[in-house]
Amino acid sequence: MKRQGYPFAAALGMEKAKEAVLLALVNPRAGGLLISGEKGTGKSTLARGARELIDAPWTEVPVSVTEDRLFGSIDAEAAVKLGKRKLQPGLVDEAKDGILYIDDANLLRDNILSAVLSIREAGGYHLERDGLSEQRDTSYTVLAVMTPESGTLPASALDRFGLFVSVEPETDEEARAEIVRRVTDYEKDGAAFRAKWEKETKELAKKIADARALLPTVEVSDAMIRLSSVYTMKANTAGHRADIYLIEAAKAKAALSGRNYVTPKDLERAAEFVLPHRMRDLPPAEQPEPTQSEPPEQKEQQTPPPEPDNREELFSQPDAPAPQETETESHEGNQEEQPKDESMTNPNTSSGDRVDAADMRVQLPPVWVEPTKGRQKKSGSGKRSATRTDERQGRYVRAELPRSKTSDIAFDATLRAAAPYQKWREKN
């Protein structure tokens, strides 16, 4: 009998990663989750443990997956027996309305990962395979894990993940000892260990189910939408994915808290998962040119000194409590004075029920963004790198119709193409 996995609730530490997993499971529109960390930190164990927290399909994508298995290919059995060509469902179809898990996402081929993320955003895809054409609808939540030391992800792929969290190794001596004790107990008797954590697991599963049921009723006021835009503008993110995913993650956070409205605290917490992998260096401040009528000494005095990099200032935890009014009016483009009772009052509650002001200085973890160099076409064979070669060694990628005489035959594709004609072939 196959042993079941390590319980999600039994994972010690990694509280931030656990919270990110819950947000991704509650709201599929939050864009999925990418967990990054050193090898052996338990990130894959934590991610796989989430399987029992949600009643939905769970599909794993291996690193060596082919396009035929991922998107589906012709049903060879039906072709041979019935003489009909029919497309089988792929992994992306099997994961419909569920979780698509990718371990070592940074080792997956770039075009495969891009297609998986694009299908998730579009809610479907058009398949052209073995002379057949079919439109398919599917939706899923991508839950992925990566180890930065074994390779990076393109910035375009990072941006398509709604949430990002970094897992750090445990440094507390007693905590490390407790991790060893739990793993030892699990290896000794997995069934007994799972039974020990069954209550906590059921409580988490119920919490997620209740939050998913409450999610459609969660409302976002116009003030919270404006506040989310301030966050993304301060982080200097590209495009509008960050704004949308920030709102969706905040809605999931509110649902997990049992509320049907979003507060600034929800946005603050969601920003720690949505913004880290999208932050860009702030552009240098533009220097105003002095007029010709000013004397040289006055020009030097009025020329403002170059502003230092204020990235840490904007996203560091404050020493004092946040003030009772938002900082939106201090941001460029938001200079207008807002009404006192408009931005921080929940419209669904009484006038006395107020929400706290937002602290927009969020501490963001480091990210791993693909360097601009080192992605050129290389010669020879390679491992864990995008390498094109004419040699016959390496991983089988795809089959193509030959344009000229070839000696490198894709046997699987050839057999699929010939299968429908076997019914009428003369028997010898």
Secondary structure, 3 states (H helix, E strand, C coil): CCCCCCCHHHCCCCHHHHHHHHHHHHCHHHCCEEEEECCCCCHHHHHHHHHHHCCCCEEEECCCCCHHHHHCCECHHHHHHHCCCCECCCHHHHCCCEEEEECCHHHCCHHHHHHHHHHHHHCEEEEEECCEEEEEECCEEEEEEECHHHCCCCHHHHHHCCEEEEECCCCCHHHHHHHHHHHHHHHHCHHHHHHHCHHHHHHHHHHHHHHHHHHHHCECCHHHHHHHHHHHHHCCCCCCHHHHHHHHHHHHHHHHCCCCECCHHHHHHHHHHHCHHHCCCCCCCCCCCCCCCCCHHHHHHHCCCCCCCCHHHHCCCCCCCCCCCCCHHHCCCCCCCCCCCCCCECCCCCCCCECCCCCCCCCCCCCCCCCCCCCCCCCCCCCCCCCCCCCCCCCCCCCCCCCCCCCCCCHHHHHHHHHHHCCCCCCC
